[in-house]
Amino acid sequence: MIVQRVILPDDVCCGQELYYRTDGAVRQETGCLRIAQKTRISTDSYMNLFDAATWHRYTGMEQWELVLRIRGSGTLCLYACDADGRERLIVKEQFSCSKCEQLQFPFREREASCVYLSLYTETETECYDAWYLCRENRAKGRMPHIRVIICTYRRREALEENLARLRAS
């Protein structure tokens, strides 16, 4: 079961820093994110942190997998952020794909508040999609329900623009 997709800026909310952090050139194109050679990009951001602890607390799930559709080469790291602010490296893998491939990175986590991915590219890399999924057949606790949350903290102007776009569409 896919529990969270890594998402990118769009017309409704275009602030890149809400989605990912980078130290190099990153260009969003139709269908992919093109990341320059020797660039680090990470999803320790508001929109793309994966809250494994909350999923575990309410569903009992703890066996996860990060799935990437990617072309290029580099190193993928997954970090767990504990409630006290400490970060732990939980996965570190080299990857090299001459064409778009689907890569899977399993991990087990129930302690951390949040998990995020960090990519360091050796070559120009194209990331087509990324998501977290649960590797267990069913929840041990309650089954998850979908809920939508819209953050409006200090975003009144952006919220009003988005509402106007929605009304016009």
DSSP file (Angstrom, degrees, kcal/mol; ACC not computed):
  #  RESIDUE AA STRUCTURE BP1 BP2  ACC     N-H-->O    O-->H-N    N-H-->O    O-->H-N    TCO  KAPPA ALPHA  PHI   PSI    X-CA   Y-CA   Z-CA
    1    1 A M              0   0    0      0, 0.0   133,-2.8     0, 0.0     2,-0.4   0.000 360.0 360.0 360.0 124.2    0.0    0.0    0.0
    2    2 A I  E     +A  133   0A   0    131,-0.2   131,-0.3     1,-0.2     3,-0.1  -0.628 360.0 176.0 -72.4 126.0    1.4    3.4   -1.0
    3    3 A V  E     +     0   0A   0    129,-2.3     2,-0.3    -2,-0.4   130,-0.2   0.662  62.9   8.0-107.3 -22.2    1.2    5.6    2.0
    4    4 A Q  E     -A  132   0A   0    128,-1.6   128,-3.4    46,-0.0     2,-0.3  -0.911  58.2-151.1-161.9 134.0    2.9    8.8    0.7
    5    5 A R  E     -A  131   0A   0     -2,-0.3     2,-0.6   126,-0.2   126,-0.3  -0.788  28.1-118.5 -98.3 146.7    4.2   10.1   -2.5
    6    6 A V        -     0   0    0    124,-2.8   124,-0.4    -2,-0.3     2,-0.2  -0.772  42.0-160.0 -79.9 124.4    7.1   12.6   -2.8
    7    7 A I        -     0   0    0     -2,-0.6    40,-0.1    40,-0.1     3,-0.0  -0.703   9.3-145.9-112.8 161.3    5.6   15.6   -4.4
    8    8 A L        -     0   0    0     -2,-0.2     8,-0.0     1,-0.1    25,-0.0  -0.777  36.6 -76.7-121.0 163.0    7.0   18.6   -6.3
    9    9 A P        +     0   0    0      0, 0.0     5,-0.2     0, 0.0     2,-0.2  -0.228  53.4 175.2 -56.7 147.5    6.0   22.3   -6.5
   10   10 A D        -     0   0    0      3,-1.5     5,-0.0    -3,-0.0    -3,-0.0  -0.747  49.0 -77.1-139.8-171.2    3.0   23.1   -8.8
   11   11 A D  S    S+     0   0    0     -2,-0.2     3,-0.3     1,-0.2     0, 0.0   0.805 126.8  51.9 -63.7 -29.8    0.9   26.1   -9.8
   12   12 A V  S    S+     0   0    0      1,-0.3     2,-0.4     2,-0.0    -1,-0.2   0.899 129.0  12.4 -76.2 -41.2   -1.0   26.0   -6.5
   13   13 A C        +     0   0    0      1,-0.1    -3,-1.5   149,-0.0    -1,-0.3  -0.849  68.2 167.3-140.4 100.2    2.0   26.0   -4.2
   14   14 A C        +     0   0    0     -2,-0.4     2,-1.0    -3,-0.3     3,-0.1   0.281  30.9 123.8-104.1  10.3    5.3   26.8   -6.0
   15   15 A G    >   -     0   0    0      1,-0.2     3,-2.1     2,-0.1     4,-0.4  -0.613  45.3-160.8 -76.1 102.9    7.7   27.4   -3.1
   16   16 A Q  G >> S+     0   0    0     -2,-1.0     4,-2.3     1,-0.3     3,-2.2   0.840  85.5  64.8 -52.2 -39.7   10.5   24.9   -3.8
   17   17 A E  G 34 S+     0   0    0      1,-0.3    29,-0.4     2,-0.2    -1,-0.3   0.684  94.0  61.5 -63.8 -16.7   11.8   25.1   -0.2
   18   18 A L  G <4 S+     0   0    0     -3,-2.1    29,-2.9    27,-0.1    30,-0.4   0.699 115.2  32.4 -76.0 -18.9    8.5   23.5    1.0
   19   19 A Y  T <4 S-     0   0    0     -3,-2.2     2,-0.3    -4,-0.4    26,-0.2   0.790 126.3  -9.1-109.6 -40.3    9.3   20.4   -1.1
   20   20 A Y     <  -     0   0    0     -4,-2.3    -1,-0.4    24,-0.1     2,-0.4  -0.989  50.7-133.9-158.6 161.4   13.1   19.8   -1.2
   21   21 A R  E     +B   42   0A   0     21,-2.6    21,-2.6    -2,-0.3     2,-0.3  -0.923  28.1 176.4-117.6 145.9   16.5   21.4   -0.3
   22   22 A T  E     -B   41   0A   0     -2,-0.4    19,-0.2    19,-0.2     4,-0.1  -0.989  33.4-156.5-148.9 155.6   19.4   21.4   -2.7
   23   23 A D  S    S+     0   0    0     17,-1.7     2,-0.2    -2,-0.3    18,-0.1   0.198  82.1  29.8-113.7  13.4   23.0   22.6   -3.0
   24   24 A G  S    S-     0   0    0     16,-0.4     2,-0.5    12,-0.0    15,-0.1  -0.718 103.1 -42.5-149.2-162.1   23.1   22.6   -6.8
   25   25 A A        +     0   0    0     -2,-0.2    11,-2.8    12,-0.2     2,-0.4  -0.650  51.2 170.4 -83.5 124.1   21.1   23.0  -10.0
   26   26 A V  E     -C   35   0A   0     -2,-0.5     2,-0.5     9,-0.2     9,-0.2  -1.000   9.9-169.4-132.9 131.5   17.8   21.2  -10.0
   27   27 A R  E     -C   34   0A   0      7,-3.0     7,-3.2    -2,-0.4     2,-0.6  -0.983  15.4-142.1-127.5 126.6   15.2   21.7  -12.8
   28   28 A Q  E     +C   33   0A   0     -2,-0.5     2,-0.3     5,-0.2     5,-0.2  -0.769  29.3 173.2 -87.5 123.0   11.7   20.6  -12.8
   29   29 A E  E >   -C   32   0A   0      3,-2.8     3,-1.6    -2,-0.6     2,-0.4  -0.760  47.1 -69.1-120.7 169.1   10.5   19.3  -16.2
   30   30 A T  T 3  S-     0   0    0      1,-0.3     3,-0.0    -2,-0.3    -1,-0.0  -0.444 121.1  -0.5 -60.5 117.6    7.4   17.6  -17.4
   31   31 A G  T 3  S+     0   0    0     -2,-0.4     2,-0.3     1,-0.1    -1,-0.3   0.350 128.2  45.5  86.4  -6.1    7.4   14.2  -15.8
   32   32 A C  E <   -C   29   0A   0     -3,-1.6    -3,-2.8     2,-0.0     2,-0.6  -0.997  68.0-123.4-160.7 165.1   10.8   14.4  -14.0
   33   33 A L  E     -CD  28 127A   0     94,-2.4    94,-2.5    -2,-0.3     2,-0.6  -0.974  29.5-149.9-111.3 117.2   13.1   16.3  -11.8
   34   34 A R  E     -CD  27 126A   0     -7,-3.2    -7,-3.0    -2,-0.6     2,-0.5  -0.807  13.1-166.8 -94.7 120.0   16.5   16.8  -13.5
   35   35 A I  E     -CD  26 125A   0     90,-3.6    90,-2.8    -2,-0.6    -9,-0.2  -0.923  18.2-124.2-113.2 124.7   19.3   17.0  -10.9
   36   36 A A    >   -     0   0    0    -11,-2.8     3,-0.7    -2,-0.5    85,-0.2  -0.156  38.7 -83.0 -64.6 159.1   22.8   18.2  -12.0
   37   37 A Q  T 3  S+     0   0    0      1,-0.2   -12,-0.2    85,-0.1    85,-0.2  -0.297 113.4  17.8 -58.7 143.8   25.9   16.2  -11.5
   38   38 A K  T 3  S+     0   0    0     83,-1.4     2,-0.4     1,-0.2    -1,-0.2   0.872  95.7 137.4  59.8  41.8   27.5   16.4   -8.0
   39   39 A T    <   -     0   0    0     -3,-0.7    82,-2.6    82,-0.3     2,-0.5  -0.929  45.3-147.3-120.1 141.8   24.4   17.8   -6.4
   40   40 A R  E     + E   0 120A   0     -2,-0.4   -17,-1.7    80,-0.2   -16,-0.4  -0.919  19.1 176.6-106.2 133.4   22.7   16.9   -3.1
   41   41 A I  E     +BE  22 119A   0     78,-2.4    78,-3.2    -2,-0.5     2,-0.3  -1.000   3.7 179.8-134.5 136.1   18.9   17.1   -2.9
   42   42 A S  E     -BE  21 118A   0    -21,-2.6   -21,-2.6    -2,-0.4    76,-0.2  -0.966  31.1-140.4-139.3 155.2   16.9   16.1    0.2
   43   43 A T        +     0   0    0     74,-2.4     2,-2.4    -2,-0.3     5,-0.1  -0.040  56.7 128.8-104.5  29.7   13.3   15.9    1.2
   44   44 A D        +     0   0    0     73,-0.2     2,-0.3    72,-0.1   -24,-0.1  -0.484  51.6 114.0 -80.2  70.4   13.7   17.2    4.8
   45   45 A S  S  > S-     0   0    0     -2,-2.4     4,-1.1   -26,-0.2     3,-0.2  -0.837  83.8 -95.6-139.0 168.6   11.0   19.7    4.1
   46   46 A Y  T  4 S+     0   0    0    -29,-0.4     3,-0.2    -2,-0.3   -27,-0.2   0.893 118.7  38.3 -56.5 -46.1    7.5   20.5    5.1
   47   47 A M  T  4 S+     0   0    0    -29,-2.9    -1,-0.2     1,-0.2   -28,-0.2   0.718 120.3  40.6 -83.3 -21.3    5.7   18.6    2.3
   48   48 A N  T  4 S+     0   0    0    -30,-0.4     2,-0.2    -3,-0.2    -1,-0.2   0.347  73.4 117.3-120.7   8.0    7.9   15.5    1.9
   49   49 A L     <  -     0   0    0     -4,-1.1     2,-0.6    -3,-0.2    67,-0.2  -0.555  58.9-137.1 -67.8 140.9    8.9   14.3    5.4
   50   50 A F  B     -F  115   0A   0     65,-2.9    65,-2.6    -2,-0.2     2,-1.5  -0.915   6.7-147.7-104.5 118.4    7.5   10.8    6.0
   51   51 A D     >  +     0   0    0     -2,-0.6     4,-1.8    63,-0.2    63,-0.2  -0.601  28.2 165.2 -90.0  80.3    6.1   10.4    9.5
   52   52 A A  H  > S+     0   0    0     -2,-1.5     4,-2.6     1,-0.2    -1,-0.2   0.843  72.0  58.8 -64.8 -35.3    6.8    6.8   10.2
   53   53 A A  H  > S+     0   0    0     59,-0.8     4,-2.7    60,-0.6    -1,-0.2   0.902 106.6  46.6 -64.3 -41.4    6.1    7.1   13.9
   54   54 A T  H  > S+     0   0    0     59,-0.5     4,-2.2     2,-0.2     5,-0.3   0.921 112.1  50.4 -67.5 -43.0    2.5    8.4   13.4
   55   55 A W  H  X>S+     0   0    0     -4,-1.8     4,-2.0     1,-0.2     6,-0.7   0.926 113.7  46.6 -58.6 -43.2    1.8    5.6   10.9
   56   56 A H  H  X5S+     0   0    0     -4,-2.6     4,-2.3     4,-0.2    -2,-0.2   0.932 110.1  52.7 -65.0 -45.4    3.2    3.1   13.4
   57   57 A R  H  <5S+     0   0    0     -4,-2.7    -1,-0.2     1,-0.2    -2,-0.2   0.894 120.1  32.1 -58.7 -42.4    1.2    4.5   16.3
   58   58 A Y  H  <5S+     0   0    0     -4,-2.2    84,-1.4    -5,-0.1    -1,-0.2   0.680 136.0  20.8 -93.5 -17.9   -2.2    4.4   14.6
   59   59 A T  H  <5S-     0   0    0     -4,-2.0    82,-3.0    -5,-0.3    81,-1.7   0.578  89.9-124.7-124.6 -16.2   -1.7    1.3   12.3
   60   60 A G     << +     0   0    0     -4,-2.3    -4,-0.2    -5,-0.5    -3,-0.1   0.413  60.4 146.1  82.1  -2.9    1.1   -0.8   13.9
   61   61 A M        +     0   0    0     -6,-0.7    -1,-0.3     1,-0.1    -2,-0.2  -0.421  10.8 151.7 -70.4 141.2    2.9   -0.7   10.5
   62   62 A E        +     0   0    0      1,-0.1    47,-2.0    -2,-0.1     2,-0.7   0.381  44.6  89.3-148.2  -2.3    6.7   -0.6   10.7
   63   63 A Q  E     +G  108   0A   0     45,-0.2    72,-3.3    47,-0.0    73,-0.6  -0.902  57.5 169.1-106.6 112.4    8.1   -2.3    7.5
   64   64 A W  E     -GH 107 134A   0     43,-3.1    43,-2.4    -2,-0.7     2,-0.3  -0.648  23.8-158.1-120.0 169.4    8.5    0.3    4.8
   65   65 A E  E     -GH 106 133A   0     68,-1.7    68,-2.5    41,-0.3     2,-0.5  -0.957  10.8-147.3-149.4 132.4   10.0    0.7    1.4
   66   66 A L  E     -GH 105 132A   0     39,-2.2    39,-2.6    -2,-0.3     2,-0.5  -0.884  21.3-163.0 -93.9 129.8   11.1    3.8   -0.5
   67   67 A V  E     -GH 104 131A   0     64,-3.1    64,-2.1    -2,-0.5     2,-0.4  -0.960   7.2-174.2-117.0 130.9   10.6    3.3   -4.2
   68   68 A L  E     -GH 103 130A   0     35,-2.5    35,-3.2    -2,-0.5     2,-0.6  -0.971  20.4-154.9-123.3 137.7   12.3    5.6   -6.8
   69   69 A R  E     +GH 102 129A   0     60,-2.7    59,-3.1    -2,-0.4    60,-1.2  -0.966  45.7 151.1-104.8 113.8   11.9    5.7  -10.5
   70   70 A I  E     -GH 101 127A   0     31,-2.6    31,-2.6    -2,-0.6     2,-0.4  -0.959  42.0-157.1-149.0 154.0   15.2    7.1  -11.5
   71   71 A R  E     + H   0 126A   0     55,-2.3    55,-3.0    -2,-0.3     2,-0.3  -0.993  62.4  45.3-133.8 129.3   18.0    7.3  -14.2
   72   72 A G  E    S-G   97   0A   0     25,-2.0    25,-3.0    -2,-0.4     2,-0.3  -0.889  77.0 -84.9 136.6-167.2   21.5    8.3  -13.3
   73   73 A S  E     +G   96   0A   0     -2,-0.3    49,-3.0    23,-0.3    50,-1.5  -0.988  58.4  92.0-143.1 153.1   24.0    7.4  -10.6
   74   74 A G  E     -GI  95 121A   0     21,-2.3    21,-2.6    -2,-0.3     2,-0.4  -0.981  66.1 -55.3 164.1-153.9   24.9    8.4   -7.1
   75   75 A T  E     -GI  94 120A   0     45,-2.6    45,-2.5    -2,-0.3     2,-0.5  -0.982  34.0-156.6-126.2 132.9   24.2    7.6   -3.5
   76   76 A L  E     -GI  93 119A   0     17,-3.2    17,-2.6    -2,-0.4     2,-0.4  -0.926  13.1-176.2-106.7 132.1   20.8    7.4   -1.7
   77   77 A C  E     -GI  92 118A   0     41,-2.8    41,-2.7    -2,-0.5     2,-0.5  -0.984  11.9-157.4-124.7 139.7   20.6    7.9    2.0
   78   78 A L  E     -GI  91 117A   0     13,-2.4    12,-3.0    -2,-0.4    13,-1.4  -0.973  14.2-165.3-112.6 131.5   17.5    7.6    4.2
   79   79 A Y  E     -GI  89 116A   0     37,-2.6    37,-2.1    -2,-0.5     2,-0.5  -0.914  11.5-148.0-117.3 143.3   17.6    9.5    7.6
   80   80 A A  E     -GI  88 115A   0      8,-2.9     8,-2.6    -2,-0.4     2,-0.7  -0.940  11.0-150.5-106.8 130.6   15.4    9.1   10.6
   81   81 A C  E     -GI  87 114A   0     33,-3.4    32,-2.0    -2,-0.5    33,-1.6  -0.900  15.1-147.2-102.8 113.8   14.8   12.2   12.7
   82   82 A D    >   -     0   0    0      4,-3.3     3,-2.2    -2,-0.7    30,-0.1  -0.336  27.3-105.6 -77.3 161.9   14.1   11.3   16.3
   83   83 A A  T 3  S+     0   0    0     28,-0.3    -1,-0.1     1,-0.3    29,-0.1   0.772 120.1  58.1 -59.4 -27.4   11.8   13.4   18.5
   84   84 A D  T 3  S-     0   0    0      2,-0.1    -1,-0.3     1,-0.0    -2,-0.0   0.371 123.6-101.9 -86.2   6.0   14.8   14.9   20.3
   85   85 A G  S <  S+     0   0    0     -3,-2.2     2,-0.2     1,-0.3    -2,-0.1   0.345  77.6 135.6  94.5  -6.2   16.2   16.3   17.0
   86   86 A R        -     0   0    0     -5,-0.1    -4,-3.3     1,-0.0     2,-0.4  -0.520  43.6-145.0 -75.9 143.6   18.9   13.6   16.5
   87   87 A E  E     -G   81   0A   0     -6,-0.2     2,-0.4    -2,-0.2    -6,-0.2  -0.893  12.1-166.2-108.8 140.3   19.2   12.2   12.9
   88   88 A R  E     -G   80   0A   0     -8,-2.6    -8,-2.9    -2,-0.4     2,-0.6  -0.981  21.9-127.7-124.9 137.3   20.2    8.6   12.2
   89   89 A L  E     +G   79   0A   0     -2,-0.4   -10,-0.2   -10,-0.2     3,-0.1  -0.742  33.4 168.1 -79.8 121.7   21.3    7.1    8.9
   90   90 A I  E     +     0   0A   0    -12,-3.0     2,-0.3    -2,-0.6   -11,-0.2   0.652  63.8  22.0-111.8 -20.7   19.0    4.1    8.3
   91   91 A V  E     +G   78   0A   0    -13,-1.4   -13,-2.4    16,-0.1    -1,-0.3  -0.985  54.8 174.3-145.6 135.9   19.8    3.3    4.6
   92   92 A K  E     +G   77   0A   0     -2,-0.3     2,-0.4   -15,-0.2   -15,-0.2  -0.921  17.3 161.4-141.4 117.4   22.8    4.1    2.4
   93   93 A E  E     -G   76   0A   0    -17,-2.6   -17,-3.2    -2,-0.3     2,-0.3  -0.996  33.1-134.3-139.5 139.1   23.0    2.6   -1.1
   94   94 A Q  E     -G   75   0A   0     -2,-0.4     2,-0.3   -19,-0.2   -19,-0.2  -0.649  27.7-168.7 -81.9 147.9   24.8    3.4   -4.3
   95   95 A F  E     +G   74   0A   0    -21,-2.6   -21,-2.3    -2,-0.3     2,-0.3  -0.989  15.9 177.8-138.0 151.6   22.7    3.3   -7.5
   96   96 A S  E     +G   73   0A   0     -2,-0.3     2,-0.4   -23,-0.2   -23,-0.3  -0.843   7.9 168.3-154.0 113.3   23.6    3.4  -11.2
   97   97 A C  E     -G   72   0A   0    -25,-3.0   -25,-2.0    -2,-0.3     4,-0.1  -0.977  20.5-168.8-132.6 116.8   20.9    3.2  -13.9
   98   98 A S  E    S+     0   0A   0     -2,-0.4     2,-0.3   -27,-0.2    -1,-0.1   0.689  84.9  23.2 -78.3 -17.9   21.6    3.9  -17.5
   99   99 A K  E    S-     0   0A   0    -29,-0.1   -27,-0.2   -27,-0.1     2,-0.2  -0.872 112.6 -64.9-135.1 170.7   17.9    4.0  -18.2
  100  100 A C  E     +     0   0A   0     -2,-0.3     2,-0.3   -29,-0.1   -29,-0.2  -0.398  63.3 172.0 -61.6 123.5   14.8    4.7  -16.0
  101  101 A E  E     -G   70   0A   0    -31,-2.6   -31,-2.6    -2,-0.2     2,-0.7  -0.933  35.5-121.1-131.2 156.1   14.6    2.0  -13.5
  102  102 A Q  E     -G   69   0A   0     -2,-0.3     2,-0.4   -33,-0.2   -33,-0.2  -0.885  32.8-168.9 -98.9 116.9   12.5    1.4  -10.4
  103  103 A L  E     -G   68   0A   0    -35,-3.2   -35,-2.5    -2,-0.7     2,-0.4  -0.834   6.1-154.1-108.5 143.8   14.6    1.0   -7.3
  104  104 A Q  E     -G   67   0A   0     -2,-0.4   -37,-0.2   -37,-0.2   -39,-0.0  -0.961   9.5-173.4-122.9 135.3   13.4   -0.3   -3.9
  105  105 A F  E     -G   66   0A   0    -39,-2.6   -39,-2.2    -2,-0.4     2,-0.1  -0.850  14.5-159.2-128.3  92.9   15.0    0.6   -0.6
  106  106 A P  E     +G   65   0A   0      0, 0.0     2,-0.3     0, 0.0   -41,-0.3  -0.408  18.4 164.0 -73.6 148.2   13.4   -1.4    2.3
  107  107 A F  E     -G   64   0A   0    -43,-2.4   -43,-3.1    -2,-0.1     2,-0.5  -0.981  30.8-134.9-156.2 159.8   13.7   -0.2    5.9
  108  108 A R  E     +G   63   0A   0     -2,-0.3     2,-0.3   -45,-0.2   -45,-0.2  -0.980  34.2 158.0-120.4 127.1   12.0   -0.8    9.3
  109  109 A E        +     0   0    0    -47,-2.0   -53,-0.1    -2,-0.5    -2,-0.1  -0.964  19.6 138.8-154.6 130.9   11.2    2.2   11.4
  110  110 A R  S    S+     0   0    0     -2,-0.3   -53,-0.1   -54,-0.1    -1,-0.1   0.390  73.9  61.9-140.7 -12.8    8.7    2.9   14.2
  111  111 A E  S    S+     0   0    0    -55,-0.0   -28,-0.3     3,-0.0    -2,-0.1   0.860  83.0  84.7 -86.6 -39.7   10.8    5.0   16.6
  112  112 A A        -     0   0    0      1,-0.1   -59,-0.8   -30,-0.1   -30,-0.2  -0.231  67.9-140.3 -71.8 152.7   11.6    8.1   14.5
  113  113 A S  S    S+     0   0    0    -32,-2.0   -60,-0.6     1,-0.2   -59,-0.5   0.930  84.3   3.1 -70.2 -47.6    9.3   11.1   14.2
  114  114 A C  E     - I   0  81A   0    -33,-1.6   -33,-3.4   -63,-0.2     2,-0.4  -0.962  58.4-152.0-143.4 155.6   10.1   11.5   10.5
  115  115 A V  E     +FI  50  80A   0    -65,-2.6   -65,-2.9    -2,-0.3     2,-0.3  -0.971  18.4 177.1-125.4 141.8   12.1    9.9    7.7
  116  116 A Y  E     - I   0  79A   0    -37,-2.1   -37,-2.6    -2,-0.4     2,-0.3  -0.978  22.1-126.2-142.1 159.0   13.5   11.7    4.6
  117  117 A L  E     - I   0  78A   0     -2,-0.3   -74,-2.4   -39,-0.2     2,-0.4  -0.773  15.2-166.4-105.0 150.7   15.6   10.8    1.6
  118  118 A S  E     -EI  42  77A   0    -41,-2.7   -41,-2.8    -2,-0.3     2,-0.4  -0.992   5.2-164.7-135.5 125.7   18.8   12.5    0.5
  119  119 A L  E     -EI  41  76A   0    -78,-3.2   -78,-2.4    -2,-0.4     2,-0.5  -0.917   7.2-168.3-111.4 135.7   20.4   11.9   -2.9
  120  120 A Y  E     -EI  40  75A   0    -45,-2.5   -45,-2.6    -2,-0.4     2,-0.4  -0.986  21.0-145.8-118.5 119.8   23.9   12.8   -3.9
  121  121 A T  E     - I   0  74A   0    -82,-2.6   -83,-1.4    -2,-0.5   -47,-0.3  -0.672  23.6-176.5 -92.0 135.5   24.3   12.6   -7.7
  122  122 A E  S    S+     0   0    0    -49,-3.0     2,-0.3    -2,-0.4   -48,-0.2   0.762  82.3  19.6 -89.6 -34.7   27.5   11.4   -9.4
  123  123 A T  S    S-     0   0    0    -50,-1.5   -50,-0.2   -86,-0.1   -84,-0.2  -0.784 110.4 -68.4-124.2 168.9   26.1   12.1  -12.9
  124  124 A E        -     0   0    0     -2,-0.3     2,-0.4   -87,-0.1   -88,-0.2  -0.439  63.6-160.7 -57.2 133.2   23.2   14.1  -14.1
  125  125 A T  E     -D   35   0A   0    -90,-2.8   -90,-3.6   -53,-0.2     2,-0.5  -0.938  18.6-154.4-128.0 141.8   20.2   12.3  -12.7
  126  126 A E  E     -DH  34  71A   0    -55,-3.0   -55,-2.3    -2,-0.4     2,-0.6  -0.974   7.3-163.4-116.0 123.3   16.5   12.3  -13.6
  127  127 A C  E     +DH  33  70A   0    -94,-2.5   -94,-2.4    -2,-0.5   -57,-0.2  -0.934  10.3 177.1-106.9 119.4   14.0   11.3  -10.9
  128  128 A Y  E     -     0   0A   0    -59,-3.1     2,-0.3    -2,-0.6   -58,-0.2   0.759  63.6 -15.6 -94.3 -29.3   10.6   10.4  -12.3
  129  129 A D  E     - H   0  69A   0    -60,-1.2   -60,-2.7   -96,-0.1    -1,-0.3  -0.966  53.3-169.3-169.4 156.1    8.7    9.5   -9.2
  130  130 A A  E     + H   0  68A   0   -124,-0.4  -124,-2.8    -2,-0.3     2,-0.3  -0.969  14.2 161.6-154.6 141.5    9.2    8.5   -5.5
  131  131 A W  E     -AH   5  67A   0    -64,-2.1   -64,-3.1    -2,-0.3     2,-0.4  -0.992  31.8-125.9-156.7 159.5    6.9    7.1   -2.9
  132  132 A Y  E     -AH   4  66A   0   -128,-3.4  -129,-2.3    -2,-0.3  -128,-1.6  -0.901  31.0-177.2-105.8 137.6    6.9    5.3    0.4
  133  133 A L  E     -AH   2  65A   0    -68,-2.5   -68,-1.7    -2,-0.4     2,-0.5  -0.940  28.5-115.3-132.8 159.4    4.9    2.1    0.8
  134  134 A C  E     - H   0  64A   0   -133,-2.8   -70,-0.2    -2,-0.3   -73,-0.0  -0.792  15.9-160.0 -91.3 131.7    4.0   -0.3    3.6
  135  135 A R        +     0   0    0    -72,-3.3     2,-0.2    -2,-0.5   -71,-0.2   0.462  64.2  94.9 -90.9  -2.4    5.5   -3.7    3.0
  136  136 A E  S    S-     0   0    0    -73,-0.6    -2,-0.1     1,-0.1     3,-0.1  -0.637  77.6-129.3 -90.5 149.8    3.1   -5.4    5.4
  137  137 A N  S    S-     0   0    0     -2,-0.2     2,-0.3     1,-0.2    -1,-0.1   0.844  83.8  -3.3 -67.3 -34.8   -0.1   -7.0    4.2
  138  138 A R  S    S-     0   0    0    -79,-0.0    -1,-0.2     5,-0.0     2,-0.1  -0.994  81.1 -88.6-156.6 159.4   -2.4   -5.2    6.6
  139  139 A A        -     0   0    0     -2,-0.3   -79,-0.2     1,-0.1     4,-0.1  -0.402  21.4-149.4 -69.9 143.6   -2.4   -2.9    9.5
  140  140 A K  S    S+     0   0    0    -81,-1.7   -80,-0.3     2,-0.1    -1,-0.1   0.701  88.2  27.5 -83.6 -22.1   -2.1   -4.3   13.0
  141  141 A G  S    S-     0   0    0    -82,-3.0   -82,-0.2     1,-0.3     2,-0.2   0.173 122.4 -22.6-107.7-133.1   -4.1   -1.5   14.4
  142  142 A R        -     0   0    0    -84,-1.4    -1,-0.3     1,-0.1    -2,-0.1  -0.540  69.9-108.2 -80.2 148.2   -6.8    0.6   12.7
  143  143 A M        -     0   0    0     -2,-0.2    -1,-0.1    -4,-0.1     2,-0.1  -0.515  42.2-105.5 -72.0 143.2   -6.8    0.9    9.0
  144  144 A P        -     0   0    0      0, 0.0     2,-0.3     0, 0.0    -1,-0.1  -0.357  30.1-155.4 -71.5 151.1   -5.7    4.4    7.7
  145  145 A H        -     0   0    0     -2,-0.1     2,-0.3     2,-0.0     0, 0.0  -0.908  23.7-107.7-121.0 152.4   -8.2    6.9    6.4
  146  146 A I        +     0   0    0     -2,-0.3     2,-0.3     2,-0.0     0, 0.0  -0.638  39.4 174.8 -84.3 135.8   -7.4    9.7    4.0
  147  147 A R        -     0   0    0     -2,-0.3     2,-0.5     2,-0.0    -2,-0.0  -0.996  20.7-143.2-139.5 142.5   -7.4   13.2    5.4
  148  148 A V        -     0   0    0     -2,-0.3     2,-0.4     2,-0.0    -2,-0.0  -0.918  15.5-172.7-109.7 131.1   -6.5   16.5    3.7
  149  149 A I        -     0   0    0     -2,-0.5     2,-0.6     2,-0.0    -2,-0.0  -0.985   6.9-162.7-123.6 131.5   -4.7   19.2    5.7
  150  150 A I        -     0   0    0     -2,-0.4     2,-0.5     2,-0.0    -2,-0.0  -0.959  14.1-143.8-115.0 118.1   -4.0   22.7    4.3
  151  151 A C        +     0   0    0     -2,-0.6    -2,-0.0     1,-0.1     8,-0.0  -0.667  25.3 169.3 -81.0 127.0   -1.4   24.7    6.1
  152  152 A T    >   +     0   0    0     -2,-0.5     3,-2.0     6,-0.0     2,-0.2   0.328  24.1 138.2-118.4   5.6   -2.3   28.4    6.2
  153  153 A Y  T 3  S-     0   0    0      1,-0.3    -2,-0.1     2,-0.1     0, 0.0  -0.367  91.7 -19.9 -60.0 117.5    0.4   29.6    8.7
  154  154 A R  T 3  S+     0   0    0     -2,-0.2    -1,-0.3     1,-0.1     4,-0.1   0.804 116.7 104.1  52.7  34.3    1.7   32.9    7.4
  155  155 A R    <>  +     0   0    0     -3,-2.0     4,-3.0     2,-0.1     5,-0.2   0.043  29.8 125.5-129.7  24.7    0.3   32.0    3.9
  156  156 A R  H  > S+     0   0    0      1,-0.2     4,-2.7     2,-0.2     5,-0.2   0.909  77.1  47.2 -55.7 -48.3   -2.8   34.1    3.7
  157  157 A E  H  > S+     0   0    0      1,-0.2     4,-2.1     2,-0.2    -1,-0.2   0.927 115.3  45.4 -61.6 -45.9   -1.8   35.8    0.4
  158  158 A A  H  > S+     0   0    0      1,-0.2     4,-2.3     2,-0.2    -1,-0.2   0.891 112.5  52.2 -64.8 -39.1   -0.9   32.4   -1.2
  159  159 A L  H  X S+     0   0    0     -4,-3.0     4,-2.6     2,-0.2    -2,-0.2   0.916 108.8  49.8 -63.3 -43.5   -4.0   30.8    0.2
  160  160 A E  H  X S+     0   0    0     -4,-2.7     4,-2.0    -5,-0.2    -1,-0.2   0.895 111.1  49.6 -63.8 -39.4   -6.2   33.6   -1.3
  161  161 A E  H  X S+     0   0    0     -4,-2.1     4,-2.1     2,-0.2    -1,-0.2   0.911 111.6  49.1 -63.1 -42.3   -4.5   33.2   -4.7
  162  162 A N  H  X S+     0   0    0     -4,-2.3     4,-2.4     2,-0.2    -2,-0.2   0.903 110.0  50.6 -65.6 -41.5   -5.0   29.4   -4.6
  163  163 A L  H  X S+     0   0    0     -4,-2.6     4,-2.4     1,-0.2    -1,-0.2   0.892 109.2  51.6 -63.1 -39.0   -8.7   29.8   -3.7
  164  164 A A  H  X S+     0   0    0     -4,-2.0     4,-2.0     2,-0.2    -2,-0.2   0.903 109.7  49.9 -64.0 -40.9   -9.1   32.2   -6.6
  165  165 A R  H  X S+     0   0    0     -4,-2.1     4,-1.3     2,-0.2    -2,-0.2   0.916 110.9  49.6 -61.8 -43.6   -7.5   29.7   -9.0
  166  166 A L  H  < S+     0   0    0     -4,-2.4     3,-0.3     1,-0.2    -2,-0.2   0.908 110.6  49.3 -63.4 -42.2   -9.8   26.9   -7.7
  167  167 A R  H  < S+     0   0    0     -4,-2.4    -1,-0.2     1,-0.2    -2,-0.2   0.873 111.7  49.7 -63.2 -36.4  -12.9   29.1   -8.2
  168  168 A A  H  <        0   0    0     -4,-2.0    -1,-0.2     1,-0.2    -2,-0.2   0.710 360.0 360.0 -76.5 -20.7  -11.8   30.0  -11.7
  169  169 A S     <        0   0    0     -4,-1.3    -1,-0.2    -3,-0.3    -2,-0.2   0.483 360.0 360.0 -86.2 360.0  -11.2   26.4  -12.7
